[in-house]
Each structure stands twice: as structure tokens, then as C-alpha cells.
């Protein structure tokens, strides 16, 4: 695959990941608010909360999978670009697509920024 095509694909995947993550979060909030308005704090509310939480987690796990597959993370210290496993990404603290991970090149923990191109 050409570099240009690869960059375009990565950009599209990142947009899909963002849309999934954000819409999943908004739906989750909307379901909780509507359920609490409709049922108060009863058993029905508990069931809806449980189902909504499972649904929310599924969407977020899927969004993370798309995010991990798209593009690369760039080390802030040595500017090395690298990919990480889904498992590592799952447990790495993050702010949007910037993750706190260990750089495989310099071995330092860094807030690695997501980049489209290698
Ligand atoms: Zn580094």
C-alpha cells in the first residue's frame, strides 16, 4: 500500500474511532438520564443501567481496537513512532488519543501522541 493511501486509511480509521467513542458515550448518558427519569431508582433502572453499561463497554472496546490499528504513537522524548498492542492500550492512561506508555526505542514512559504517518 502506498504511503499516501496508508495515511488516508489511518485518518479515516481515527475519525471512525472518535465518532464511535463519542456517540457511544452520548448514548450511554442519554439512556441513563431517560431511564432514571422514567423509572427512578428501582429494579428496572438497575437492569437498564447494567445493559447500558455492557453496551457502552462493547462500543468503547471496539473504538479502541480501531484506534490502536490506525496510525502510530510518537514518543515525546525521542520522536520514535511505534505501534502498541490492544492489551497495552487498554490499560494505558489516556487523554483522547494521547496515551501514557513506555517507548520501545528509548525505554522512557511518555505521553505518546497519535500520528497518522510513519
Ligand atoms: Zn522514545
Backbone and ligand atoms as CSV (ligand in chain L), in Angstrom:
chain,resi,resn,atom,element,x,y,z
A,1,UNK,N,N,0.853,-1.201,0.000
A,1,UNK,CA,C,0.000,0.000,0.000
A,1,UNK,C,C,0.885,1.246,0.000
A,2,UNK,N,N,0.534,2.231,-0.817
A,2,UNK,CA,C,1.343,3.452,-0.876
A,2,UNK,C,C,1.213,4.240,0.426
A,3,UNK,N,N,2.211,5.092,0.681
A,3,UNK,CA,C,2.220,5.876,1.924
A,3,UNK,C,C,0.985,6.784,1.994
A,4,UNK,N,N,0.672,7.411,0.856
A,4,UNK,CA,C,-0.487,8.316,0.821
A,4,UNK,C,C,-1.787,7.588,1.145
A,5,UNK,N,N,-1.930,6.408,0.538
A,5,UNK,CA,C,-3.133,5.613,0.742
A,5,UNK,C,C,-3.219,5.154,2.202
A,6,UNK,N,N,-2.061,4.772,2.744
A,6,UNK,CA,C,-1.975,4.317,4.126
A,6,UNK,C,C,-2.369,5.446,5.084
A,7,UNK,N,N,-1.847,6.662,4.822
A,7,UNK,CA,C,-2.184,7.823,5.654
A,7,UNK,C,C,-3.673,8.123,5.610
A,8,UNK,N,N,-4.254,8.032,4.405
A,8,UNK,CA,C,-5.682,8.322,4.226
A,8,UNK,C,C,-6.514,7.301,5.016
A,9,UNK,N,N,-6.112,6.039,4.922
A,9,UNK,CA,C,-6.834,4.967,5.624
A,9,UNK,C,C,-6.745,5.188,7.142
A,10,UNK,N,N,-5.538,5.532,7.625
A,10,UNK,CA,C,-5.350,5.762,9.058
A,10,UNK,C,C,-6.195,6.922,9.561
A,11,UNK,N,N,-6.269,7.976,8.746
A,11,UNK,CA,C,-7.056,9.151,9.119
A,11,UNK,C,C,-8.537,8.777,9.217
A,12,UNK,N,N,-8.997,8.029,8.233
A,12,UNK,CA,C,-10.406,7.599,8.237
A,12,UNK,C,C,-10.710,6.718,9.443
A,13,UNK,N,N,-9.779,5.808,9.749
A,13,UNK,CA,C,-9.986,4.924,10.902
A,13,UNK,C,C,-10.041,5.708,12.204
A,14,UNK,N,N,-9.174,6.721,12.327
A,14,UNK,CA,C,-9.176,7.538,13.548
A,14,UNK,C,C,-10.484,8.310,13.701
A,15,UNK,N,N,-11.014,8.804,12.582
A,15,UNK,CA,C,-12.297,9.518,12.624
A,15,UNK,C,C,-13.401,8.553,13.056
A,16,UNK,N,N,-13.380,7.335,12.497
A,16,UNK,CA,C,-14.379,6.328,12.871
A,16,UNK,C,C,-14.273,6.024,14.371
A,17,UNK,N,N,-13.042,5.872,14.872
A,17,UNK,CA,C,-12.830,5.574,16.295
A,17,UNK,C,C,-13.394,6.692,17.168
A,18,UNK,N,N,-13.154,7.957,16.772
A,18,UNK,CA,C,-13.650,9.104,17.541
A,18,UNK,C,C,-15.170,9.154,17.527
A,19,UNK,N,N,-15.764,8.976,16.345
A,19,UNK,CA,C,-17.228,9.023,16.234
A,19,UNK,C,C,-17.849,7.917,17.088
A,20,UNK,N,N,-17.268,6.715,17.017
A,20,UNK,CA,C,-17.769,5.591,17.814
A,20,UNK,C,C,-17.693,5.897,19.310
A,21,UNK,N,N,-16.522,6.355,19.750
A,21,UNK,CA,C,-16.298,6.600,21.179
A,21,UNK,C,C,-17.233,7.690,21.702
A,22,UNK,N,N,-17.355,8.779,20.938
A,22,UNK,CA,C,-18.181,9.907,21.382
A,22,UNK,C,C,-19.667,9.552,21.337
A,23,UNK,N,N,-20.114,8.924,20.233
A,23,UNK,CA,C,-21.536,8.590,20.146
A,23,UNK,C,C,-21.901,7.528,21.181
A,24,UNK,N,N,-20.974,6.612,21.457
A,24,UNK,CA,C,-21.214,5.612,22.497
A,24,UNK,C,C,-21.412,6.265,23.851
A,25,UNK,N,N,-20.582,7.242,24.146
A,25,UNK,CA,C,-20.655,7.945,25.435
A,25,UNK,C,C,-21.958,8.751,25.556
A,26,UNK,N,N,-22.318,9.464,24.471
A,26,UNK,CA,C,-23.546,10.269,24.489
A,26,UNK,C,C,-24.775,9.371,24.643
A,27,UNK,N,N,-24.800,8.239,23.913
A,27,UNK,CA,C,-25.931,7.311,24.030
A,27,UNK,C,C,-26.038,6.780,25.462
A,28,UNK,N,N,-24.885,6.456,26.044
A,28,UNK,CA,C,-24.856,5.921,27.410
A,28,UNK,C,C,-25.473,6.928,28.385
A,29,UNK,N,N,-25.045,8.195,28.291
A,29,UNK,CA,C,-25.585,9.239,29.164
A,29,UNK,C,C,-27.087,9.412,28.940
A,30,UNK,N,N,-27.498,9.425,27.664
A,30,UNK,CA,C,-28.907,9.626,27.327
A,30,UNK,C,C,-29.763,8.494,27.894
A,31,UNK,N,N,-29.288,7.247,27.770
A,31,UNK,CA,C,-30.056,6.094,28.275
A,31,UNK,C,C,-30.198,6.182,29.799
A,32,UNK,N,N,-29.105,6.530,30.491
A,32,UNK,CA,C,-29.145,6.633,31.955
A,32,UNK,C,C,-30.116,7.735,32.399
A,33,UNK,N,N,-30.015,8.893,31.756
A,33,UNK,CA,C,-30.896,10.013,32.114
A,33,UNK,C,C,-32.358,9.667,31.869
A,34,UNK,N,N,-32.652,9.096,30.692
A,34,UNK,CA,C,-34.034,8.732,30.364
A,34,UNK,C,C,-34.558,7.660,31.309
A,35,UNK,N,N,-33.717,6.659,31.613
A,35,UNK,CA,C,-34.143,5.567,32.494
A,35,UNK,C,C,-34.388,6.085,33.908
A,36,UNK,N,N,-33.542,6.987,34.389
A,36,UNK,CA,C,-33.742,7.493,35.754
A,36,UNK,C,C,-34.992,8.375,35.814
A,37,UNK,N,N,-35.261,9.078,34.720
A,37,UNK,CA,C,-36.464,9.917,34.641
A,37,UNK,C,C,-37.706,9.036,34.596
A,38,UNK,N,N,-37.645,7.947,33.835
A,38,UNK,CA,C,-38.803,7.082,33.641
A,38,UNK,C,C,-39.066,6.153,34.827
A,39,UNK,N,N,-37.987,5.618,35.437
A,39,UNK,CA,C,-38.183,4.578,36.459
A,39,UNK,C,C,-37.689,4.941,37.852
A,40,UNK,N,N,-37.048,6.064,38.041
A,40,UNK,CA,C,-36.498,6.391,39.357
A,40,UNK,C,C,-35.355,5.454,39.700
A,41,UNK,N,N,-35.282,5.029,40.975
A,41,UNK,CA,C,-34.129,4.221,41.410
A,41,UNK,C,C,-34.476,2.747,41.604
A,42,UNK,N,N,-35.480,2.240,40.930
A,42,UNK,CA,C,-35.929,0.858,41.159
A,42,UNK,C,C,-35.125,-0.199,40.437
A,43,UNK,N,N,-35.667,-1.442,40.454
A,43,UNK,CA,C,-35.026,-2.594,39.816
A,43,UNK,C,C,-34.902,-2.397,38.306
A,44,UNK,N,N,-35.983,-1.839,37.706
A,44,UNK,CA,C,-35.960,-1.610,36.254
A,44,UNK,C,C,-34.786,-0.704,35.877
A,45,UNK,N,N,-34.557,0.324,36.684
A,45,UNK,CA,C,-33.450,1.240,36.427
A,45,UNK,C,C,-32.122,0.483,36.515
A,46,UNK,N,N,-31.987,-0.392,37.506
A,46,UNK,CA,C,-30.772,-1.195,37.691
A,46,UNK,C,C,-30.498,-2.070,36.483
A,47,UNK,N,N,-31.558,-2.710,35.957
A,47,UNK,CA,C,-31.406,-3.593,34.792
A,47,UNK,C,C,-30.971,-2.779,33.570
A,48,UNK,N,N,-31.640,-1.651,33.365
A,48,UNK,CA,C,-31.289,-0.797,32.214
A,48,UNK,C,C,-29.853,-0.299,32.343
A,49,UNK,N,N,-29.444,0.091,33.551
A,49,UNK,CA,C,-28.068,0.541,33.806
A,49,UNK,C,C,-27.065,-0.551,33.438
A,50,UNK,N,N,-27.345,-1.794,33.862
A,50,UNK,CA,C,-26.440,-2.921,33.602
A,50,UNK,C,C,-26.318,-3.168,32.099
A,51,UNK,N,N,-27.453,-3.197,31.407
A,51,UNK,CA,C,-27.448,-3.441,29.955
A,51,UNK,C,C,-26.722,-2.295,29.243
A,52,UNK,N,N,-27.018,-1.051,29.650
A,52,UNK,CA,C,-26.389,0.116,29.024
A,52,UNK,C,C,-24.879,0.111,29.251
A,53,UNK,N,N,-24.439,-0.327,30.431
A,53,UNK,CA,C,-23.002,-0.355,30.739
A,53,UNK,C,C,-22.285,-1.391,29.866
A,54,UNK,N,N,-22.901,-2.567,29.693
A,54,UNK,CA,C,-22.317,-3.608,28.831
A,54,UNK,C,C,-22.222,-3.087,27.392
A,55,UNK,N,N,-23.298,-2.471,26.927
A,55,UNK,CA,C,-23.360,-1.900,25.577
A,55,UNK,C,C,-22.282,-0.818,25.397
A,56,UNK,N,N,-22.149,0.050,26.400
A,56,UNK,CA,C,-21.155,1.125,26.370
A,56,UNK,C,C,-19.733,0.537,26.291
A,57,UNK,N,N,-19.451,-0.465,27.122
A,57,UNK,CA,C,-18.118,-1.086,27.128
A,57,UNK,C,C,-17.809,-1.723,25.775
A,58,UNK,N,N,-18.784,-2.415,25.187
A,58,UNK,CA,C,-18.585,-3.045,23.872
A,58,UNK,C,C,-18.189,-2.005,22.838
A,59,UNK,N,N,-18.918,-0.891,22.814
A,59,UNK,CA,C,-18.630,0.163,21.834
A,59,UNK,C,C,-17.249,0.753,22.079
A,60,UNK,N,N,-16.908,1.023,23.339
A,60,UNK,CA,C,-15.610,1.631,23.653
A,60,UNK,C,C,-14.455,0.664,23.345
A,61,UNK,N,N,-14.641,-0.640,23.617
A,61,UNK,CA,C,-13.603,-1.628,23.291
A,61,UNK,C,C,-13.383,-1.676,21.784
A,62,UNK,N,N,-14.479,-1.595,21.038
A,62,UNK,CA,C,-14.392,-1.637,19.580
A,62,UNK,C,C,-13.713,-0.365,19.052
A,63,UNK,N,N,-14.078,0.786,19.624
A,63,UNK,CA,C,-13.472,2.064,19.217
A,63,UNK,C,C,-11.969,2.036,19.492
A,64,UNK,N,N,-11.579,1.445,20.631
A,64,UNK,CA,C,-10.156,1.357,20.974
A,64,UNK,C,C,-9.418,0.465,19.976
A,65,UNK,N,N,-10.055,-0.635,19.584
A,65,UNK,CA,C,-9.443,-1.551,18.603
A,65,UNK,C,C,-9.157,-0.794,17.302
A,66,UNK,N,N,-10.131,0.002,16.850
A,66,UNK,CA,C,-9.961,0.781,15.619
A,66,UNK,C,C,-8.840,1.802,15.815
A,67,UNK,N,N,-8.822,2.460,16.988
A,67,UNK,CA,C,-7.799,3.481,17.261
A,67,UNK,C,C,-6.393,2.864,17.266
A,68,UNK,N,N,-6.241,1.718,17.904
A,68,UNK,CA,C,-4.925,1.063,18.003
A,68,UNK,C,C,-4.421,0.668,16.613
A,69,UNK,N,N,-5.333,0.209,15.746
A,69,UNK,CA,C,-4.952,-0.225,14.393
A,69,UNK,C,C,-4.590,0.932,13.464
A,70,UNK,N,N,-5.078,2.137,13.769
A,70,UNK,CA,C,-4.865,3.280,12.877
A,70,UNK,C,C,-3.638,4.083,13.287
A,71,UNK,N,N,-2.715,4.283,12.377
A,71,UNK,CA,C,-1.574,5.168,12.629
A,71,UNK,C,C,-0.594,4.643,13.663
A,72,UNK,N,N,0.150,5.582,14.266
A,72,UNK,CA,C,1.249,5.236,15.171
A,72,UNK,C,C,1.235,6.170,16.379
A,73,UNK,N,N,1.952,5.763,17.427
A,73,UNK,CA,C,2.149,6.650,18.577
A,73,UNK,C,C,3.554,7.222,18.469
A,74,UNK,N,N,3.691,8.519,18.782
A,74,UNK,CA,C,5.001,9.153,18.697
A,74,UNK,C,C,5.510,9.515,20.086
A,75,UNK,N,N,6.721,9.040,20.410
A,75,UNK,CA,C,7.362,9.323,21.687
A,75,UNK,C,C,7.692,10.820,21.761
A,76,UNK,N,N,7.366,11.446,22.901
A,76,UNK,CA,C,7.645,12.883,23.046
A,76,UNK,C,C,9.120,13.145,23.301
A,77,UNK,N,N,9.843,12.107,23.755
A,77,UNK,CA,C,11.242,12.322,24.102
A,77,UNK,C,C,12.185,12.084,22.934
A,78,UNK,N,N,12.014,10.950,22.212
A,78,UNK,CA,C,12.946,10.668,21.114
A,78,UNK,C,C,12.278,10.732,19.734
A,79,UNK,N,N,10.958,10.987,19.703
A,79,UNK,CA,C,10.172,11.108,18.462
A,79,UNK,C,C,10.122,9.833,17.620
A,80,UNK,N,N,10.415,8.703,18.270
A,80,UNK,CA,C,10.276,7.414,17.588
A,80,UNK,C,C,8.774,7.127,17.429
A,81,UNK,N,N,8.397,6.573,16.263
A,81,UNK,CA,C,6.992,6.223,16.029
A,81,UNK,C,C,6.815,4.719,16.125
A,82,UNK,N,N,5.793,4.291,16.831
A,82,UNK,CA,C,5.613,2.853,17.075
A,82,UNK,C,C,4.140,2.493,17.245
A,83,UNK,N,N,3.869,1.196,17.151
A,83,UNK,CA,C,2.526,0.671,17.388
A,83,UNK,C,C,2.539,-0.037,18.734
A,84,UNK,N,N,1.355,-0.146,19.370
A,84,UNK,CA,C,1.285,-0.900,20.626
A,84,UNK,C,C,0.168,-1.931,20.512
A,85,UNK,N,N,0.196,-2.911,21.402
A,85,UNK,CA,C,-0.825,-3.955,21.361
A,85,UNK,C,C,-2.130,-3.422,21.954
A,86,UNK,N,N,-3.215,-4.088,21.604
A,86,UNK,CA,C,-4.533,-3.717,22.117
A,86,UNK,C,C,-4.541,-3.785,23.644
A,87,UNK,N,N,-3.935,-4.832,24.183
A,87,UNK,CA,C,-3.893,-5.055,25.630
A,87,UNK,C,C,-3.176,-3.908,26.350
A,88,UNK,N,N,-2.041,-3.456,25.784
A,88,UNK,CA,C,-1.292,-2.335,26.376
A,88,UNK,C,C,-2.120,-1.062,26.330
A,89,UNK,N,N,-2.775,-0.821,25.190
A,89,UNK,CA,C,-3.581,0.389,25.023
A,89,UNK,C,C,-4.742,0.416,26.010
A,90,UNK,N,N,-5.313,-0.770,26.267
A,90,UNK,CA,C,-6.472,-0.881,27.157
A,90,UNK,C,C,-6.153,-0.386,28.563
A,91,UNK,N,N,-4.918,-0.652,29.038
A,91,UNK,CA,C,-4.565,-0.290,30.404
A,91,UNK,C,C,-3.716,0.981,30.505
A,92,UNK,N,N,-3.458,1.647,29.364
A,92,UNK,CA,C,-2.658,2.867,29.394
A,92,UNK,C,C,-3.558,4.073,29.661
A,93,UNK,N,N,-3.199,4.909,30.657
A,93,UNK,CA,C,-3.978,6.123,30.884
A,93,UNK,C,C,-3.977,6.967,29.618
A,94,UNK,N,N,-5.083,7.648,29.341
A,94,UNK,CA,C,-5.110,8.421,28.101
A,94,UNK,C,C,-5.968,9.674,28.198
A,95,UNK,N,N,-5.624,10.648,27.349
A,95,UNK,CA,C,-6.443,11.840,27.147
A,95,UNK,C,C,-6.726,11.839,25.658
A,96,UNK,N,N,-7.954,11.572,25.289
A,96,UNK,CA,C,-8.342,11.352,23.893
A,96,UNK,C,C,-7.440,10.273,23.285
A,97,UNK,N,N,-6.627,10.593,22.249
A,97,UNK,CA,C,-5.812,9.540,21.637
A,97,UNK,C,C,-4.348,9.600,22.096
A,98,UNK,N,N,-4.016,10.488,23.045
A,98,UNK,CA,C,-2.657,10.545,23.590
A,98,UNK,C,C,-2.582,9.596,24.786
A,99,UNK,N,N,-1.630,8.648,24.735
A,99,UNK,CA,C,-1.550,7.631,25.781
A,99,UNK,C,C,-0.219,7.662,26.525
A,100,UNK,N,N,-0.293,7.347,27.828
A,100,UNK,CA,C,0.910,7.289,28.644
A,100,UNK,C,C,1.475,5.871,28.560
A,101,UNK,N,N,2.515,5.702,27.739
A,101,UNK,CA,C,3.090,4.380,27.510
A,101,UNK,C,C,4.618,4.442,27.469
A,102,UNK,N,N,5.220,3.246,27.561
A,102,UNK,CA,C,6.669,3.146,27.519
A,102,UNK,C,C,7.112,3.085,26.062
A,103,UNK,N,N,8.059,3.943,25.702
A,103,UNK,CA,C,8.577,3.958,24.332
A,103,UNK,C,C,9.503,2.754,24.147
A,104,UNK,N,N,9.280,1.951,23.098
A,104,UNK,CA,C,10.137,0.774,22.878
A,104,UNK,C,C,11.563,1.147,22.450
A,105,UNK,N,N,11.762,2.393,21.971
A,105,UNK,CA,C,13.074,2.821,21.482
A,105,UNK,C,C,13.967,3.310,22.628
A,106,UNK,N,N,13.475,4.333,23.383
A,106,UNK,CA,C,14.310,4.917,24.445
A,106,UNK,C,C,13.974,4.358,25.829
A,107,UNK,N,N,12.892,3.573,25.934
A,107,UNK,CA,C,12.541,2.926,27.194
A,107,UNK,C,C,11.952,3.837,28.254
A,108,UNK,N,N,11.627,5.085,27.890
A,108,UNK,CA,C,11.066,6.013,28.864
A,108,UNK,C,C,9.544,6.050,28.766
A,109,UNK,N,N,8.889,6.303,29.921
A,109,UNK,CA,C,7.441,6.475,29.894
A,109,UNK,C,C,7.141,7.863,29.360
A,110,UNK,N,N,6.192,7.926,28.448
A,110,UNK,CA,C,5.916,9.190,27.773
A,110,UNK,C,C,4.444,9.303,27.411
A,111,UNK,N,N,3.946,10.555,27.284
A,111,UNK,CA,C,2.603,10.789,26.770
A,111,UNK,C,C,2.716,10.775,25.252
A,112,UNK,N,N,2.580,9.593,24.674
A,112,UNK,CA,C,2.771,9.437,23.230
A,112,UNK,C,C,1.525,9.897,22.487
A,113,UNK,N,N,1.785,10.744,21.480
A,113,UNK,CA,C,0.705,11.320,20.686
A,113,UNK,C,C,0.422,10.458,19.470
A,114,UNK,N,N,-0.857,10.332,19.119
A,114,UNK,CA,C,-1.226,9.548,17.944
A,114,UNK,C,C,-0.876,10.340,16.678
A,115,UNK,N,N,-0.208,9.673,15.735
A,115,UNK,CA,C,0.075,10.338,14.462
A,115,UNK,C,C,-0.404,9.456,13.325
A,116,UNK,N,N,-0.710,10.077,12.213
A,116,UNK,CA,C,-1.239,9.358,11.056
A,116,UNK,C,C,-0.114,8.672,10.285
A,117,UNK,N,N,0.971,9.417,10.027
A,117,UNK,CA,C,2.020,8.885,9.139
A,117,UNK,C,C,3.243,8.387,9.889
A,118,UNK,N,N,3.948,7.467,9.256
A,118,UNK,CA,C,5.145,6.870,9.868
A,118,UNK,C,C,6.355,7.769,9.689
L,1,ZN,ZN,ZN,11.310,7.368,22.970
